Amino acid sequence: MVFNWIKNRTEQSIFGVFDYVGERFGIQSSKMRLYFIYTTFFTLGSPLILYFITLFWLNIKRNLRKTHISVFN
């Protein structure tokens, strides 16, 4: 039980890129992480660029939603 709590807490705090993409495409985030690790080793780190671009895009999207103020409120 403690292990699951630590695992969930860690996965939530590591940006949530794989969770977001997994939900969008209907793929388990654990499988996506595993494939990401394999492709990173085979391609000498080039998927990291795509990961950081997605991370940047998600952070901007979250910040825009937080600061968006409706006219009708």
Backbone as a ProteinNet text record, in pm:
[ID]
protein_1_A
[PRIMARY]
MVFNWIKNRTEQSIFGVFDYVGERFGIQSSKMRLYFIYTTFFTLGSPLILYFITLFWLNIKRNLRKTHISVFN
[TERTIARY]
82.1	0	86.5	190.5	280	353.2	389.7	458.4	369.8	243.1	150.7	133.3	128.6	115.4	237.7	356.1	479.5	484.7	446.1	446.2	350.9	229.7	132	177.2	232.1	279.1	392.6	484.9	598.1	552	459.9	412	336.5	266.5	194.6	290.3	400.1	489.9	589.6	600.2	694.5	621.1	568.5	514.5	388.1	362.3	239.8	232.6	346	345.2	293	342.3	299.1	154.8	110.9	-29.6	-121.1	-84.3	-165.4	-172.5	-56.4	-52.3	-120.8	-103.5	-168	-318.9	-370.9	-515.6	-568.4	-493	-537.3	-544.1	-448.2	-441	-490.8	-530.8	-583.3	-478	-357.5	-247.1	-208.7	-171.3	-128.6	-0.2	6.1	123.7	248	233.3	350.7	413.9	331.9	385.9	453.2	395.7	456.9	592.2	603.1	731.6	835.5	795.6	886.9	933.9	842	879.6	967.6	940.6	1021.5	1165.1	1181	1315.4	1388.2	1320.8	1383.9	1423.5	1333.2	1366.1	1474.1	1478.9	1584.4	1720.7	1730.6	1858	1895.6	1798	1828.4	1860.4	1804.1	1825.7	1917.8	1984.6	2084.1	2026.6	1906.3	1850.6	1766.2	1742.1	1664.9	1518.4	1450.6	1313.5	1304.3	1415	1412.5	1371.1	1408.4	1370.2	1218.4	1157	1011.8	944.7	1003.2	949.1	950.6	1060.9	1069.3	977.2	957.8	863.6	721.7	685.3	552.9	536.3	639.8	636.5	613.7	685.4	669.6	528.5	475.4	341.8	235.8	249.3	152	155.3	274.3	283.1	220.4	239.7	175.9	24.3	-22.1	-165.8	-227.6	-159.3	-209.5	-211.6	-109	-103	-210	-238.4	-343.6	-480.4	-503.4	-631.7	-646.5	-537.8	-544.3	-568.2	-509.3	-519	-636.6	-705.6	-820.1	-936	-980.3	-1091.9	-1208.6	-1319.6	-1436.8	-1499.4	-1558.9	-1626.8	-1753.1	-1814.8	-1943	-1931.9	-1810.4	-1796.7	-1803.6
-119	0	125.5	125.5	240.9	253.7	140	143	206	170.4	228	377.6	419.9	562.2	638.6	583.9	648.7	652.2	541.6	535.5	638.7	646	742.7	885.7	911.8	1046.7	1088.6	995.3	1024.3	1047.7	965.5	980.7	1111.8	1157.1	1283.9	1401.6	1389.3	1502.9	1513.5	1412.4	1418.5	1466.1	1581.7	1659.5	1604.8	1477	1422	1418	1423.5	1421.7	1287.7	1178.2	1047.1	1018.3	1068.1	1050.8	1123.5	1244.9	1323.9	1257.2	1220.2	1159.3	1023	947.9	817.9	827.8	927.2	947.9	988.4	1070.5	1116.5	1002.7	908.6	801.1	667.2	660.4	537	431.5	474	382.8	398	287.6	293.9	375.1	461.4	547.3	467	354.1	273.2	213.6	171.7	120.4	230.8	349.8	462.1	496.4	494.3	521.2	417.5	291.3	183.8	199.6	226.4	247.9	371.7	473	594.2	564.6	487	451.7	371.1	273.6	193.2	278.4	362.8	444.3	547.4	594.1	688.4	621.8	498.2	427.6	394.4	352.5	313.3	431.5	546.7	663.1	766.8	727.3	811.8	942.7	938.9	1052.6	1149.3	1124.9	1222	1234.8	1133	1154.5	1252.6	1281	1378.5	1516.6	1549.1	1678.5	1686.4	1579.7	1575	1580.9	1513.6	1514.6	1656.4	1728.7	1864	1961.4	1942.3	2026.9	2003.6	1876.1	1843.8	1897.5	1887	1939.6	2090.4	2161.3	2305.3	2342.4	2270.3	2297.1	2272.7	2164	2134.6	2238.9	2285.8	2388.2	2519	2555.9	2678	2660.6	2544.4	2517.3	2525.8	2468.5	2475.2	2618.9	2695.3	2833.6	2919.7	2895	2970.7	2940.2	2816.2	2781	2843.3	2854.3	2912.6	3062.8	3129.1	3274.7	3323.8	3233.6	3273.8	3317.1	3437.5	3491.6	3513.3	3456.5	3469.2	3606.4	3655.4	3784.3	3776.3	3659.5	3644.1	3613.7	3599.4	3573.2	3698.5
0	0	0	80.8	84.6	-48.5	-106.8	-236.4	-343.8	-346.8	-444.6	-422.6	-297.3	-267.7	-317.8	-291.7	-337	-489.6	-552.6	-698.9	-758.7	-706.8	-758.3	-735.9	-619.5	-586.9	-679.1	-705.1	-792.7	-935.3	-983.8	-1120.4	-1138.6	-1037.4	-1048.5	-1047.8	-974.7	-961.9	-1076.3	-1159.7	-1270.7	-1395	-1388.7	-1499.5	-1563.6	-1564.3	-1619.9	-1771	-1838.9	-1985.3	-2036.3	-1981.3	-2028.7	-1990	-1875.9	-1838.3	-1936	-1972.7	-2065.4	-2203.2	-2255.7	-2388.7	-2386.7	-2278.8	-2266.7	-2264.1	-2195	-2192.6	-2329.6	-2399.3	-2531.1	-2633	-2625.7	-2723.8	-2670.9	-2545.4	-2488.7	-2462.6	-2426	-2398.6	-2251.5	-2188	-2048.5	-2038.3	-1937.2	-1923.1	-1887.8	-1817.9	-1784.7	-1909.9	-2006.6	-2132.7	-2212	-2208.3	-2279.1	-2220.4	-2087.7	-2023.6	-2064.2	-2066.6	-2103.8	-2248.6	-2340.7	-2479.8	-2495.4	-2417.3	-2422.1	-2380.3	-2275.3	-2229	-2335.8	-2395.5	-2500.7	-2620.9	-2667.4	-2784.5	-2754.1	-2631.1	-2594.1	-2601.8	-2555.1	-2563.7	-2707.5	-2787.2	-2924.4	-3014.2	-2986.6	-3073.5	-3010.4	-2904	-2837.6	-2784.3	-2730.5	-2658.7	-2736.8	-2863.9	-2941.1	-2896.7	-2839.8	-2792.2	-2675.6	-2610.8	-2501.4	-2551.3	-2673.4	-2730.9	-2743.4	-2795	-2807.3	-2670.1	-2571.1	-2435.7	-2378.3	-2393.8	-2338.8	-2411.8	-2542	-2615.7	-2563.8	-2542.1	-2489.2	-2348.1	-2267.8	-2131.2	-2131.5	-2216.1	-2226.3	-2269.7	-2370.3	-2421.2	-2313.5	-2236.2	-2130.6	-2019.6	-1984.5	-1880.3	-1924.7	-2049.2	-2099.8	-2101.6	-2143.5	-2148	-2008.8	-1908.1	-1770.4	-1718.9	-1749.2	-1702.5	-1768.7	-1895	-1962	-1902.4	-1866.1	-1804.6	-1666.8	-1592	-1458	-1463.6	-1561.5	-1566.7	-1649.3	-1716	-1798.6	-1709.1	-1727.3	-1649.5	-1744.6	-1709.1	-1794.1	-1776.9	-1882.6	-1879.4	-1794.3	-1789.9	-1724.5	-1574.8	-1520.6	-1376	-1295
[MASK]
+++++++++++++++++++++++++++++++++++++++++++++++++++++++++++++++++++++++++

